[in-house]
Amino acid sequence: MIELEHVCVKRQGRAVVDDASFSVADGELVALVGPSGSGKSTLLRAVLGLDPPHAGRILVGGACVSDGKRELVTPEARNVAMVFQDLALWPHMSVKGNLEFGLKARGHAAAQREARVQQALEWVSMADKSERSPGELSGGERQRVAIARALVLDPRAILLDEPLANLDIALKAEILAVLATLLGERGIPAVYVTHDPWEAARLAQRVAVLEAGRVTQWGTFEELAASPSTSFVEAFARAAGWGVASGSSIRDLPNSAR
């Protein structure tokens, strides 16, 4: 579980994230949406331990990793995986080498590394490409490797910062289906930053809307569509095709986008 309690992150005296609170249950994926510059990536970095909050608490797996006054757990010890938009795969390493890198850093024996890498690649249907370099893979295949690299570490949580932004709609649908299944089966909580209403609607169980650093609305798709709190929430709901109603819960997603 990921829990954020009144988190505030400042830069040059300005609150980039201001009093943000929400939680992510084990096996749940929460979409973090909002206008550009609203603090979404900063909030992920705070959970990861790269942007320490100035106030509030962050808990991962029930353990408090930051209390706003000090970082109680280092980024390396939090065991939180991150998948970036640019994937950050090592181009000079094979697929297998990319997955092994983090395991080696943690001191896992060769036999254990081999088994865990093989399993992670099987999860994303990439076991037959373990010796290829990232440059020999398609965009969708590289994305699968990035997801496998996050999962191979057996993380307490996964953070994803617009990882599918550069893929076409067909590849997005394919990767989203794989990701949703893997996270749900393994009970891993995840926060997924996206500007794409379709991605959010297809993948997430709940949505946190961040505007000017503040969580302006937090809940299920139905709750946001039934009673949008801001014009951004209303526009996002319409763009996702949820339908916006007053006093009733409406979600008009086609079956193919659920």
C-alpha positions as CSV (number, residue, x, y, z in Angstrom):
1,M,0.0,0.0,0.0
2,I,1.1,3.6,-0.7
3,E,-0.2,6.3,1.6
4,L,0.3,10.0,1.2
5,E,-0.7,12.2,4.2
6,H,-0.7,16.0,3.6
7,V,2.4,15.9,1.6
8,C,4.1,19.2,0.6
9,V,7.1,19.6,-1.6
10,K,8.7,23.0,-2.1
11,R,11.2,24.4,-4.6
12,Q,12.7,27.8,-4.1
13,G,10.1,28.6,-1.5
14,R,7.2,27.7,-3.7
15,A,4.9,24.7,-3.0
16,V,5.1,22.4,-6.0
17,V,3.0,19.8,-4.2
18,D,0.7,21.3,-1.6
19,D,-1.2,19.2,1.1
20,A,-1.6,16.1,-1.1
21,S,-3.3,13.1,0.4
22,F,-4.5,9.8,-1.2
23,S,-3.8,6.1,-0.9
24,V,-3.3,3.2,-3.2
25,A,-4.3,-0.3,-2.0
26,D,-2.3,-3.5,-2.8
27,G,-3.0,-4.6,-6.3
28,E,-4.7,-1.2,-7.2
29,L,-3.5,1.2,-9.8
30,V,-4.3,4.9,-9.3
31,A,-4.1,7.3,-12.3
32,L,-2.5,10.6,-11.3
33,V,-3.8,13.2,-13.8
34,G,-3.7,17.0,-14.1
35,P,-2.5,19.8,-16.3
36,S,1.2,20.1,-17.2
37,G,3.2,21.6,-14.4
38,S,0.7,20.6,-11.7
39,G,3.3,18.6,-9.7
40,K,2.6,15.0,-10.8
41,S,6.1,13.9,-11.5
42,T,7.3,15.7,-8.4
43,L,4.9,13.7,-6.3
44,L,6.3,10.5,-7.8
45,R,9.8,11.6,-7.0
46,A,8.7,12.3,-3.4
47,V,7.5,8.7,-3.1
48,L,10.7,7.4,-4.7
49,G,12.8,9.5,-2.2
50,L,14.3,11.9,-4.8
51,D,12.3,15.0,-3.8
52,P,12.0,14.9,0.0
53,P,8.7,16.5,1.2
54,H,8.9,19.5,3.5
55,A,5.7,18.4,5.3
56,G,3.4,15.4,5.6
57,R,4.1,11.7,5.7
58,I,4.7,9.0,3.0
59,L,4.1,5.3,3.8
60,V,5.0,2.4,1.6
61,G,4.0,-1.1,2.6
62,G,2.8,0.2,6.0
63,A,6.2,1.6,6.8
64,C,6.8,5.4,7.1
65,V,9.6,6.3,4.7
66,S,9.3,10.1,5.1
67,D,7.7,12.2,7.8
68,G,8.3,15.6,6.3
69,K,11.1,16.5,8.7
70,R,13.5,13.8,7.6
71,E,13.9,10.9,5.2
72,L,13.5,7.8,7.4
73,V,14.3,5.3,4.5
74,T,16.7,5.9,1.7
75,P,15.5,5.7,-1.9
76,E,17.5,2.4,-2.4
77,A,16.0,0.8,0.7
78,R,12.4,1.7,-0.2
79,N,12.2,-1.0,-2.9
80,V,9.9,1.2,-5.1
81,A,10.3,0.6,-8.8
82,M,10.0,3.4,-11.4
83,V,9.2,3.2,-15.1
84,F,10.0,6.4,-17.0
85,Q,8.6,7.7,-20.3
86,D,12.0,7.3,-22.0
87,L,12.3,3.8,-20.4
88,A,16.0,4.4,-19.5
89,L,17.1,1.0,-20.8
90,W,20.9,0.4,-21.0
91,P,21.6,0.3,-24.8
92,H,24.9,-1.5,-24.5
93,M,23.3,-4.4,-22.4
94,S,21.1,-7.2,-23.5
95,V,17.5,-7.5,-22.3
96,K,18.8,-10.0,-19.8
97,G,21.6,-7.7,-18.7
98,N,19.1,-4.8,-18.2
99,L,17.0,-7.0,-15.8
100,E,20.1,-8.4,-14.0
101,F,21.6,-5.0,-13.3
102,G,19.4,-4.2,-10.2
103,L,19.6,-7.7,-8.9
104,K,23.4,-7.7,-9.1
105,A,23.5,-4.4,-7.2
106,R,21.4,-6.0,-4.4
107,G,23.8,-8.9,-4.2
108,H,21.7,-11.7,-5.5
109,A,23.5,-14.9,-6.5
110,A,23.8,-15.8,-10.2
111,A,21.4,-18.7,-10.0
112,Q,18.8,-16.6,-8.3
113,R,19.3,-13.8,-10.8
114,E,18.8,-16.3,-13.7
115,A,15.6,-17.6,-12.3
116,R,14.1,-14.2,-11.5
117,V,15.0,-12.7,-14.9
118,Q,13.5,-15.7,-16.7
119,Q,10.3,-15.5,-14.7
120,A,9.9,-11.7,-15.3
121,L,10.5,-12.1,-19.0
122,E,7.9,-14.8,-19.2
123,W,5.4,-12.6,-17.5
124,V,5.7,-10.1,-20.3
125,S,6.2,-12.7,-23.1
126,M,9.8,-11.7,-23.8
127,A,11.7,-14.7,-22.7
128,D,12.7,-15.6,-26.3
129,K,14.4,-12.2,-26.7
130,S,16.6,-12.2,-23.6
131,E,19.9,-11.9,-25.5
132,R,18.8,-9.1,-27.8
133,S,19.8,-5.4,-27.3
134,P,17.1,-2.7,-26.8
135,G,18.0,-1.4,-30.2
136,E,16.8,-4.6,-31.8
137,L,13.4,-4.4,-30.2
138,S,10.2,-2.6,-31.3
139,G,8.7,0.1,-29.1
140,G,6.2,-2.2,-27.6
141,E,8.9,-4.8,-26.8
142,R,11.1,-2.2,-25.1
143,Q,8.1,-1.2,-23.0
144,R,7.6,-4.8,-21.9
145,V,11.3,-5.0,-21.0
146,A,11.0,-1.8,-18.9
147,I,8.0,-3.3,-17.0
148,A,9.8,-6.6,-16.5
149,R,12.8,-4.8,-15.2
150,A,10.6,-3.1,-12.6
151,L,8.9,-6.4,-11.6
152,V,12.0,-8.5,-11.3
153,L,13.0,-6.6,-8.2
154,D,9.8,-7.7,-6.4
155,P,9.0,-4.1,-5.5
156,R,6.7,-2.9,-2.7
157,A,5.2,-0.4,-5.2
158,I,5.6,0.7,-8.8
159,L,5.5,4.3,-10.1
160,L,4.9,4.9,-13.8
161,D,5.6,8.4,-15.4
162,E,3.8,8.5,-18.7
163,P,5.4,5.2,-19.9
164,L,3.2,4.8,-22.9
165,A,3.2,8.3,-24.2
166,N,5.2,7.4,-27.4
167,L,3.2,4.3,-28.4
168,D,0.4,4.1,-30.8
169,I,-3.1,3.2,-29.7
170,A,-2.9,-0.5,-30.5
171,L,0.4,-1.0,-28.6
172,K,-1.0,1.0,-25.7
173,A,-4.0,-1.3,-25.5
174,E,-1.7,-4.4,-25.6
175,I,0.7,-3.1,-22.9
176,L,-2.1,-1.8,-20.7
177,A,-3.7,-5.2,-20.6
178,V,-0.4,-6.9,-19.7
179,L,0.4,-4.3,-17.0
180,A,-3.1,-4.5,-15.4
181,T,-2.9,-8.3,-15.1
182,L,0.6,-8.4,-13.7
183,L,-0.1,-5.7,-11.0
184,G,-3.4,-7.3,-10.0
185,E,-2.0,-10.8,-9.8
186,R,1.0,-9.8,-7.7
187,G,-0.8,-7.4,-5.4
188,I,1.5,-4.5,-6.2
189,P,0.2,-0.9,-5.7
190,A,0.9,1.5,-8.5
191,V,0.6,5.2,-9.4
192,Y,0.4,5.9,-13.1
193,V,0.9,9.5,-14.3
194,T,-0.8,10.2,-17.6
195,H,-2.3,13.0,-19.7
196,D,-4.4,10.5,-21.7
197,P,-8.0,10.1,-20.5
198,W,-8.3,6.9,-22.4
199,E,-5.3,5.3,-20.6
200,A,-6.7,6.4,-17.2
201,A,-10.1,5.0,-18.0
202,R,-8.8,1.7,-19.3
203,L,-6.2,1.0,-16.5
204,A,-7.0,2.7,-13.2
205,Q,-9.4,1.8,-10.5
206,R,-9.3,5.3,-9.0
207,V,-8.1,8.7,-10.1
208,A,-6.3,11.5,-8.2
209,V,-6.6,14.9,-9.9
210,L,-3.7,17.2,-9.2
211,E,-4.1,20.9,-10.0
212,A,-1.5,23.6,-9.0
213,G,0.0,21.0,-6.6
214,R,-3.2,20.2,-4.8
215,V,-5.4,17.1,-5.0
216,T,-8.7,18.7,-6.2
217,Q,-10.6,15.4,-6.5
218,W,-10.0,11.8,-5.6
219,G,-12.2,8.8,-6.3
220,T,-13.6,6.4,-8.8
221,F,-14.4,7.2,-12.4
222,E,-18.1,7.2,-11.5
223,E,-17.6,9.6,-8.6
224,L,-15.6,12.1,-10.7
225,A,-18.1,11.9,-13.6
226,A,-21.1,12.3,-11.3
227,S,-19.8,15.3,-9.5
228,P,-16.7,17.0,-11.0
229,S,-15.2,19.5,-8.6
230,T,-13.4,21.6,-11.2
231,S,-13.6,22.5,-14.9
232,F,-10.5,20.4,-15.5
233,V,-12.1,17.3,-14.0
234,E,-15.2,17.8,-16.0
235,A,-13.2,18.2,-19.3
236,F,-11.1,15.2,-18.5
237,A,-14.2,13.1,-17.8
238,R,-15.8,14.1,-21.1
239,A,-12.6,13.4,-23.0
240,A,-12.5,9.9,-21.5
241,G,-16.0,9.3,-22.6
242,W,-17.2,8.7,-19.1
243,G,-20.2,11.1,-19.4
244,V,-20.8,13.8,-16.8
245,A,-24.0,13.9,-14.9
246,S,-25.4,15.7,-11.9
247,G,-26.7,13.5,-9.1
248,S,-26.1,10.2,-10.8
249,S,-23.1,8.0,-11.6
250,I,-22.4,7.6,-15.3
251,R,-19.6,5.8,-17.1
252,D,-20.2,5.5,-20.8
253,L,-16.9,3.7,-21.8
254,P,-17.2,1.3,-24.7
255,N,-16.4,-2.3,-23.8
256,S,-13.1,-2.1,-25.7
257,A,-11.8,0.7,-23.5
258,R,-12.6,-0.9,-20.2
